[in-house]
């Protein structure tokens, strides 16, 4: 069945629940897990338009993003360790996240993407879109959606 599961996270409560489900599935299948965080690209034009005390250099943005990524990936690593599931965490700065998720799964030999869905409906879904829907549309790898 599945031997290598990619579990993307955005640090949300929904992602936390998906992490638990994804790690439990990996354990039951004797699979390994790759945790993934797709950080938004640095946008200096937005930074320049911000208040001076909020501006951030590209180097500072990279440092802050690494700290954020490590914090988002830590719960996956901890839960995997607790259930004795092999784990590897990666992150990158990319836009849009859905493409990064699908590409990362392929590049790392994952055979399943296990991710949360915020379950937006109606106008909210139309305006905000859904990263999960975009992953479903772009991935050549099966996607299991945790609700």
C-alpha positions in Angstrom: 0.0 0.0 0.0 1.4 3.4 0.9 5.0 3.6 2.1 5.8 7.3 2.2 3.3 9.9 3.3 3.7 13.7 2.9 1.9 15.6 5.6 1.8 19.4 4.8 1.1 21.8 7.6 0.2 25.5 7.9 0.4 25.5 11.7 -3.4 25.6 12.1 -5.6 23.5 14.4 -6.9 21.6 11.4 -3.4 20.8 10.4 -2.7 19.5 13.9 -5.6 17.1 13.7 -4.5 16.0 10.2 -1.0 15.4 11.6 -2.4 13.0 14.2 -4.4 11.1 11.6 -1.6 11.0 9.1 0.9 9.7 11.6 -1.6 7.1 12.8 -2.1 6.0 9.2 1.6 5.8 8.6 2.1 3.7 11.7 -0.7 1.3 10.7 0.9 0.9 7.2 4.5 0.8 8.5 5.2 3.8 6.3 7.5 6.8 6.8 6.4 10.4 6.9 7.8 13.6 5.5 6.4 16.7 7.1 6.3 19.8 4.9 5.7 23.6 5.3 5.3 25.8 2.3 6.2 29.3 3.4 5.0 32.4 1.5 7.6 34.1 -0.7 9.3 37.2 0.6 7.7 40.2 -1.0 9.8 43.3 -0.5 7.1 45.6 -2.1 4.7 44.6 0.7 7.5 45.1 3.2 8.3 48.5 1.9 4.7 49.6 2.1 4.6 48.5 5.8 5.4 50.6 8.7 9.1 51.0 9.2 9.2 48.9 12.3 7.6 46.0 10.5 10.0 46.1 7.5 12.2 43.1 7.2 15.2 42.3 5.0 15.2 39.2 2.9 17.8 37.7 5.2 15.7 38.4 8.3 12.7 37.0 6.5 14.6 33.8 5.8 15.7 33.5 9.5 12.1 34.2 10.7 10.7 31.7 8.2 13.1 29.0 9.4 12.0 29.5 13.0 8.3 29.4 11.9 8.9 26.3 9.8 10.7 24.5 12.6 7.8 25.4 15.0 5.2 24.1 12.5 7.1 20.8 11.8 8.0 20.1 15.5 4.5 18.6 16.3 4.8 16.2 13.4 8.3 15.2 14.5 7.2 14.7 18.1 4.1 12.7 17.2 6.1 10.5 14.7 8.7 9.9 17.4 6.0 9.0 19.9 4.5 6.4 17.6 7.9 5.3 16.3 7.3 6.4 12.7 10.3 7.4 10.6 10.1 11.2 10.0 11.8 13.8 7.9 10.8 17.4 7.9 11.4 19.9 5.1 10.2 23.4 4.2 10.7 25.9 1.5 9.7 29.3 0.5 7.3 29.0 -2.3 4.2 30.5 -3.8 1.6 29.1 -4.3 1.7 26.4 -1.6 -0.4 23.9 -3.5 2.1 23.6 -6.3 4.9 23.3 -3.7 3.1 20.5 -1.9 2.5 18.5 -5.1 6.0 19.0 -6.3 7.6 18.2 -2.9 5.6 14.9 -2.7 6.9 13.9 -6.2 10.5 15.0 -5.6 10.7 13.1 -2.3 9.1 9.9 -3.6 5.9 10.2 -1.5 3.1 8.0 -2.6 0.3 9.7 -0.6 -0.4 13.3 0.5 -2.4 13.4 3.7 -3.7 16.9 4.4 -6.4 18.9 6.1 -9.1 20.8 4.5 -10.6 24.0 6.0 -14.0 23.0 4.5 -14.8 26.5 3.2 -18.0 26.7 1.2 -19.9 29.1 -0.9 -18.5 32.6 -1.5 -15.7 32.1 1.0 -14.4 29.1 -0.9 -14.8 31.0 -4.2 -12.9 34.1 -3.0 -10.2 32.4 -0.9 -9.9 29.2 -2.9 -8.7 26.0 -1.3 -5.2 24.9 -1.2 -6.5 21.3 -0.7 -8.6 21.6 -3.9 -5.6 23.0 -5.8 -3.4 20.1 -4.5 -6.1 17.6 -5.7 -6.1 19.3 -9.1 -2.3 19.4 -9.5 -1.1 16.2 -7.8 -0.3 13.1 -9.7 -0.1 11.4 -6.3 -3.2 10.3 -4.3 -4.4 12.8 -1.8 -6.3 11.8 1.4 -8.2 14.7 2.9 -8.7 14.9 6.6 -11.8 16.7 7.9 
